[in-house]
Amino acid sequence: MANTKYNPANAGRSDFDRLFSAANEVQTARGAHSSLDDRLDAADSNVAEIQSDITTNVKPDIEVLKDDAETAEKGIARLTDKTAKNKLNTVYLAALKTYNTEGSWSGNTYMIDGLEFEVEQDGMIEVTGTHDTIVTRFYLPVPTLAAGTYAISGCPASGSATKYCLRLKDGITEQYVNDYGEGEVFPIATVQPLSVEIKIALEYNSTVELTFKPMICLRDEFQQSDKYVPYCPTQQEAYLESLALEGDLNDEESARSAADTKQTSALTGIINGGSKNRVTVSDTSGTRNVVIPVNLPAGKYIISFGEIASTDTDASVCRLAFADATDTAVWTGGTTRGEGKSISVTLEAAAARLYVYASDNYSHSGGDTVTVTNLMICTKAEWDISQEFVPYCPTMPELYAMIQALGGGNRSISESDGEEER
């Protein structure tokens, strides 16, 4: 068959229609491509603007917030470390010597089972020597702890039950709470620990070179700063210690008796000058009830009223209730009305608010007004020392948070005070 070329002169109407349609499709496709390019260019421009805004505005704001948060954390940690954080007294040799009697003492060093436990002035304990038995224990004074959640820490890193640890024996379960180098949390309700000890369980003839930094503090304080601080005696302990060192008062019991009046006066001033009152609102009134914010961990407290009054005629008492953060009651009770009223409270759980009702229950309180003046909530231990009303004063961490809220977080805290940083 002969090869025949296409000749436009022979084209029919349908051929021209097809060519014209094809040309239109090409033109449409080119337009769509151009529109897509324009939209992509616009999108790229928007992305570039967003990235520029993030770089120019958002990232600096984030860095400022991070700096403020870090400054606040460092400040609160420093404030915490300057308080009597450590409840474990390892600085008084006399007490340590009464707990450890099987070996021998030479000055500040206790020798037993081939090991030497050297007690430093800051309460750290250096353990050196060659271990020549299965288990060696160095006992520490058992602290008296208020109800709360605590952390025990100070064991060197990489400890274990079969090597070495710092441990506390629980007074309820009689099980051990063991710190192997990172700290361990434990609760205290009403029963005190049975013992606190350093346990060395390394293999026979093992060479020992360890530094223990024994500390027991509140869990919240440990979370703010896990830095070791030496035990700091209370004002009462320091005063009694100084009196006991006087030549004619070597016996602590005699010192306690001789110093009773001065000590009570000094302690009263310290208690009343501190953060004794836990409520920020001392004078208030309301219909049916008043709700007062508090921040109380579990423990023993006293609620005192300069006066509590009510227009109610159904009863002669006012109902009181503590509730947690979910508004679930954790304690209920009541008090008669009048001046100088107080009631003892034992909280088994933390409380976030106090309800004071106009009558003895919710329904009787309807339409009545309750008024309280000079309201104070303090620990029972503080109340036993001084029953004087004092207005609210923030704790050091609370005060620092208030400073932060006022813009103080933009100021850096000096690191030149010589304190060791972790």
Sequence and secondary structure as in RCSB ss.txt:
>XXXX:A:sequence
MANTKYNPANAGRSDFDRLFSAANEVQTARGAHSSLDDRLDAADSNVAEIQSDITTNVKPDIEVLKDDAETAEKG
IARLTDKTAKNKLNTVYLAALKTYNTEGSWSGNTYMIDGLEFEVEQDGMIEVTGTHDTIVTRFYLPVPTLAAGTY
AISGCPASGSATKYCLRLKDGITEQYVNDYGEGEVFPIATVQPLSVEIKIALEYNSTVELTFKPMICLRDEFQQS
DKYVPYCPTQQEAYLESLALEGDLNDEESARSAADTKQTSALTGIINGGSKNRVTVSDTSGTRNVVIPVNLPAGK
YIISFGEIASTDTDASVCRLAFADATDTAVWTGGTTRGEGKSISVTLEAAAARLYVYASDNYSHSGGDTVTVTNL
MICTKAEWDISQEFVPYCPTMPELYAMIQALGGGNRSISESDGEEER
>XXXX:A:secstr
       GGG  HHHHHHHHHHHHHHHHHHHHHHHHHHHHHHHHHHHHHHHHHIIIIIHHHHHHHHHHHHHHHHH
HHHHHHTSS      S HHHHHHH  SSEEETTEEEETTEEEEE TTS EEEEEEE SS EEEEE      SEEE
EEE   TT BTTTEEEEEE TTT  EEEESSS EEEEESSS  SEEEEEE   TTEEEEEEE  EEEEHHHHHH 
         HHHHHHHHHHTSTT  SHHHHHHHTHHHHHHHHHHHHHTSS    S  SEEEESEEEEEEEE SEE
EEEEEEEEEE   S SEEEEEEE TTS EEEEEEEESEEEEEEEEEESS EEEEEEESSSSTTTTTT EEEEES 
EEEEHHHHHH          HHHHHHHHHHTTGGGS     S     
